Amino acid sequence: MSTWIIGGLVALAAVLAARSIYKDKKAGKCSCGCSTGCSGCCGTCHSNHQPNA
């Protein structure tokens, strides 16, 4: 019985995380993970890079 409860809580956490990501993406927020390539990047992840010395 406890396995089902823990499994349900894990599934609920996954659904809530996916929902949050979906809502952020729909609202135009950027995670700056650059997973969409430079065309979908908000640019802040590249502005902090220092040139190699």
C-alpha positions in Angstrom: 0.0 0.0 0.0 2.8 2.5 0.8 4.4 1.8 -2.6 1.2 3.1 -4.3 1.2 6.2 -2.1 4.8 7.0 -2.8 4.3 6.3 -6.5 1.4 8.6 -6.5 3.3 11.4 -4.9 6.2 11.0 -7.4 3.7 11.0 -10.3 2.0 14.1 -8.9 5.4 15.9 -8.5 6.3 15.0 -12.2 2.9 16.3 -13.4 3.3 19.5 -11.5 6.9 20.0 -12.8 5.8 19.4 -16.4 2.8 21.8 -15.9 5.1 24.5 -14.5 7.6 24.1 -17.5 4.7 24.2 -19.9 3.2 27.4 -18.4 6.6 29.1 -18.3 7.3 28.2 -21.9 3.8 29.5 -23.0 4.4 32.7 -21.1 7.6 33.3 -23.0 10.0 32.8 -20.1 13.4 31.6 -20.9 15.4 29.0 -19.0 18.5 29.8 -21.0 19.5 26.2 -21.2 20.1 26.7 -24.9 18.3 23.5 -25.7 16.4 25.2 -28.6 19.5 26.6 -30.2 20.5 30.2 -30.5 17.3 31.2 -32.3 15.2 30.3 -29.2 17.8 31.6 -26.7 17.1 34.7 -24.7 20.8 35.6 -24.8 21.6 35.9 -21.1 23.4 32.6 -20.9 26.0 33.9 -23.5 26.5 37.3 -22.0 28.3 35.9 -18.9 30.9 34.0 -20.8 34.5 35.2 -20.4 37.0 35.0 -23.2 39.6 32.2 -22.8 42.9 33.5 -21.5 
